[in-house]
Amino acid sequence: MEQSLAAVNFRMDQELKNNMEMLCKEMGLSMTAAFTIFAKKVCRERRIPFEISADPFYSDENISRLKDSITQMEKRK
């Protein structure tokens, strides 16, 4: 059974791309193979295969506090 292939294009930071290519090469993989492995694992497990968490620094509550602090500092000038 012949599989049809689709091209996937996305943008990433050039330095990140270079590092990824270098590390994939060290593992004997192309970036295409690495991303295919990732996609197959996501589909098989129906989840991202590693933990993703938000940095609490960027929470709405913290950003609001930071903005308030900046406003208070600016008023004291």
Secondary structure by P-SEA (a helix, b strand, c coil): cbbbbbbbbbcccaaaaaaaaaaaaaacccaaaaaaaaaaaaaaaccccbbbbccccccaaaaaaaaaaaaaaaaac
